[in-house]
Amino acid sequence: MITYRTLLSEGKEVLQKAKIMDFEIDAWLLMEFVFQIDRARFFLEQNETVEEEKAETYRSLLAERAKHIPVQQITHEAWFFGLPFYVNENVLIPRQDTEVLIEEVLSAVKKYSIQTPKILDMCTGSGCILLSLLANIEGAEGLGADLSEKALEVAQKNGSLLNLKAEWCLSNLFSHINGKYDIIVSNPPYIESAVIETLMEEVREHEPRMALDGKEDGLYFYREITKQAGVYLNAGGILAFEIGYNQGEAVSQMLKEEQYEEIKVVKDLAGLDRVVIGRKKQEDSHV
């Protein structure tokens, strides 16, 4: 028989030996998941013995984490913008940094009084961006597009789990997109191909390369989306991207060349460039 406290110590030790960076946090997260226990209850019951069956489940999940499989793929859950999302190996795990993109779009909707907007989320992955926007904008409608069928299955599942109505479309960027939108948002693959091999093992080996690889200079998808977005965006509509820390200037310039206005680069909590957002002209200036 083993106590909660001893089992947690064992978990930390296993993950530390496996060179898991956040071994203490991850050992706790897996305990929380297996035993459905919060910290308050843990402190009250830490010297009580645990069920052997659950202890074995915990150990089996530790073994997975020790192979550098991300916690969120083990528990199949990631929280984003206050909502729980199902995730697996077919989608990028939602990151807190991406919440800046949601905040900026919500702010633009308010600033420009965009009523019941139609939203297109390009490279939707788990659907976390689109669904978070739909959950926070009254009367909004949305379409999530992705080139991965397996990613769209995850997005669809998340829509159902969160009871949010959205459409999903298998599309190579705009190849199967029709109609006009008030907001086009995207967190596209933006890592330079050559850099992928230098990423943490959790990302490099366990998240879909298709969701990471922005081709040679990391800017391929920004160029393609920015060039084509104007056709699908209503006058006065918003185009917003998540970007890499060193891409603000390049992506801003792309929007400028396509005649977008009120372009700004927004930093994340770490002070790094994270979002580029711009507005399509309200009307043609041709005389």
PyMOL commands that set and color helices and strands:
alter all, ss='L'
color gray80, all
select helices_A, chain A and resi 4-17+23-35+39-45+52-66+71-75+96-111+128-136+149-161+193-198+201-206+209-211+220-232+248-257
alter helices_A, ss='H'
color red, helices_A
select strands_A, chain A and resi 77-80+83-86+118-122+141-146+167-170+181-186+233-242+261-267+273-279
alter strands_A, ss='S'
color yellow, strands_A
deselect
rebuild
show_as cartoon
